[in-house]
Amino acid sequence: MAKRPPKRGDRAARRERERAQKKLENDRERLFLLEPGGSAERPLETATAAVIETQATSVPCPRCGGSQEVIEHTALVHHGVRLREAKLRCRRCGSKRSLWFRIVGPSLN
C-alpha cells in the first residue's frame, strides 16, 4: 500500500502565502525603481519645485498601495544635472524610498 502524503497544516499554508506576498512586494519595489522617478538616472520632469511634494505624496506605495508622506526634500547634483530628491515613507507599511525629479522650465512654443 502506498503511503498518503502528509496533510498540509494551516501553519504551512499561511507561511507559504506570506512568502509569496513578500516576493510580490519585492518585485513591485524593483519595478518602482525602473519607472520614471524611481532613480536619479530616470527622474520625473516637473515645471517648478513648488509642486514636487504634492506630486510625491500622490504616488502610492509600491509595496502595499498605501499613501506616502515626504520626510525630506533636497536639491542635489547628480552627474552634472541638478535634481530634487523627495524621501518618502509609507504611512501603512513604513517602507522608505526616494522619488527623483528634474526641474525643467516651461517651454516657449
Buried (B, 14 or more C-beta within 10 A) or exposed (E): EEEEEEEEEEEEEEEEEEEEEEEEBEEBBEEBEEEEBBBBEEBBEBEEEEEBBEBBBEBBBBBBEEBBEBEEBEEEEBEEEEBBBBBBBBEEEEBEBBBBBBBEEEEEE
